[in-house]
Amino acid sequence: MDLLRRKPLEECSKTRVWVEGTELELTLIRSRRRRRKLTLQLDAKGGLLVRSPFAARRRDIDSLIQRNSAWILQRRQDMQRQQYRNPDLCFADGETHLYLGQRYTLKINELNASRRVSIVLHDGELLISPRANFHTPEAISQALQHWYKQQAQVLFARRLAFFTGQLAWVSELPELRLRRMRSRWGSCSSSGKLCLNTHLIKASERCIDYVIVHELCHLQEFNHSPRFYALMDAALPDWRARKAELEACGAAIIRE
């Protein structure tokens, strides 16, 4: 009878937590063994796995997660990149590349006499006309990234101006910077400057708008509190669906 009444050495529970605006599944394994420390790792699906002494307080577990938030997001990004990595990507004819949520077939035209590289979208193709001595895969890649940044500067500025006029708490157009980032789509500084990831230009405009509104909401609530999400609900009611769409394609659009 004593054996039947004995409590299990471990108890497992699942819940969900927010890490810098990303909702993750948390698997918490509490152990009755002589475990002294909390440990944190990511499971195969990118969720969190925390092992803890049985008596550990939930606030200590939450603190562990928040202290390691940057590592968590970077590690998830690395896992996603590995999952979607295309080892055959060599910037040659026939490859497909994303732009505003659509796939375009890369087509490398004849060399042109101009000193500038020409990139044009036409009939489902991404046409690149490289200049002489500028047609290696590395050069094509650099030209394409430069083109992405040019398109991002124009579109992001236009959408930022639109939402600045729509949101009551935004009194003036924020300063905008662009960067290629591995683990964040955007950021908002305490001084009100916005930074957006140039990789976003490969996502749909729905996803781009979601990130812009997210950062503009930080001008009013510099946190991820219930008040912040209330602002998101008011400004972009379907933001959760847009966020899920971005997460689904995120690893693919930063693979290059």
ChimeraX attribute file (.defattr): number of C-alpha atoms within 10 A of each C-alpha:
attribute: neighborCount
match mode: 1-to-1
recipient: residues
	/A:1	5
	/A:2	6
	/A:3	6
	/A:4	6
	/A:5	7
	/A:6	8
	/A:7	10
	/A:8	8
	/A:9	10
	/A:10	14
	/A:11	12
	/A:12	11
	/A:13	9
	/A:14	12
	/A:15	10
	/A:16	12
	/A:17	16
	/A:18	15
	/A:19	17
	/A:20	14
	/A:21	13
	/A:22	11
	/A:23	11
	/A:24	14
	/A:25	17
	/A:26	20
	/A:27	18
	/A:28	18
	/A:29	16
	/A:30	20
	/A:31	19
	/A:32	14
	/A:33	11
	/A:34	8
	/A:35	13
	/A:36	11
	/A:37	10
	/A:38	14
	/A:39	14
	/A:40	17
	/A:41	14
	/A:42	17
	/A:43	14
	/A:44	10
	/A:45	10
	/A:46	18
	/A:47	17
	/A:48	22
	/A:49	18
	/A:50	19
	/A:51	20
	/A:52	24
	/A:53	18
	/A:54	17
	/A:55	9
	/A:56	15
	/A:57	10
	/A:58	10
	/A:59	9
	/A:60	12
	/A:61	17
	/A:62	13
	/A:63	11
	/A:64	15
	/A:65	22
	/A:66	15
	/A:67	10
	/A:68	12
	/A:69	15
	/A:70	14
	/A:71	13
	/A:72	22
	/A:73	18
	/A:74	14
	/A:75	16
	/A:76	20
	/A:77	19
	/A:78	14
	/A:79	17
	/A:80	21
	/A:81	19
	/A:82	14
	/A:83	12
	/A:84	15
	/A:85	15
	/A:86	12
	/A:87	7
	/A:88	8
	/A:89	13
	/A:90	14
	/A:91	21
	/A:92	17
	/A:93	14
	/A:94	13
	/A:95	15
	/A:96	18
	/A:97	20
	/A:98	18
	/A:99	20
	/A:100	16
	/A:101	18
	/A:102	12
	/A:103	15
	/A:104	19
	/A:105	19
	/A:106	19
	/A:107	20
	/A:108	19
	/A:109	15
	/A:110	12
	/A:111	16
	/A:112	14
	/A:113	11
	/A:114	11
	/A:115	10
	/A:116	13
	/A:117	19
	/A:118	17
	/A:119	17
	/A:120	12
	/A:121	14
	/A:122	10
	/A:123	9
	/A:124	12
	/A:125	17
	/A:126	23
	/A:127	19
	/A:128	23
	/A:129	21
	/A:130	24
	/A:131	17
	/A:132	14
	/A:133	8
	/A:134	16
	/A:135	21
	/A:136	13
	/A:137	13
	/A:138	12
	/A:139	14
	/A:140	20
	/A:141	16
	/A:142	12
	/A:143	19
	/A:144	19
	/A:145	16
	/A:146	13
	/A:147	16
	/A:148	17
	/A:149	19
	/A:150	13
	/A:151	16
	/A:152	22
	/A:153	17
	/A:154	10
	/A:155	15
	/A:156	22
	/A:157	16
	/A:158	12
	/A:159	15
	/A:160	21
	/A:161	14
	/A:162	13
	/A:163	17
	/A:164	19
	/A:165	13
	/A:166	11
	/A:167	15
	/A:168	9
	/A:169	12
	/A:170	15
	/A:171	9
	/A:172	9
	/A:173	15
	/A:174	19
	/A:175	12
	/A:176	15
	/A:177	16
	/A:178	16
	/A:179	13
	/A:180	17
	/A:181	15
	/A:182	16
	/A:183	18
	/A:184	15
	/A:185	20
	/A:186	21
	/A:187	19
	/A:188	20
	/A:189	12
	/A:190	10
	/A:191	9
	/A:192	18
	/A:193	16
	/A:194	21
	/A:195	22
	/A:196	25
	/A:197	22
	/A:198	24
	/A:199	24
	/A:200	27
	/A:201	24
	/A:202	24
	/A:203	20
	/A:204	18
	/A:205	18
	/A:206	17
	/A:207	23
	/A:208	27
	/A:209	19
	/A:210	21
	/A:211	22
	/A:212	23
	/A:213	21
	/A:214	24
	/A:215	24
	/A:216	27
	/A:217	24
	/A:218	20
	/A:219	20
	/A:220	14
	/A:221	15
	/A:222	15
	/A:223	14
	/A:224	15
	/A:225	10
	/A:226	10
	/A:227	13
	/A:228	17
	/A:229	17
	/A:230	13
	/A:231	19
	/A:232	21
	/A:233	13
	/A:234	11
	/A:235	19
	/A:236	15
	/A:237	12
	/A:238	13
	/A:239	21
	/A:240	13
	/A:241	13
	/A:242	20
	/A:243	18
	/A:244	13
	/A:245	15
	/A:246	22
	/A:247	14
	/A:248	12
	/A:249	16
	/A:250	21
	/A:251	21
	/A:252	20
	/A:253	20
	/A:254	22
	/A:255	16
	/A:256	15
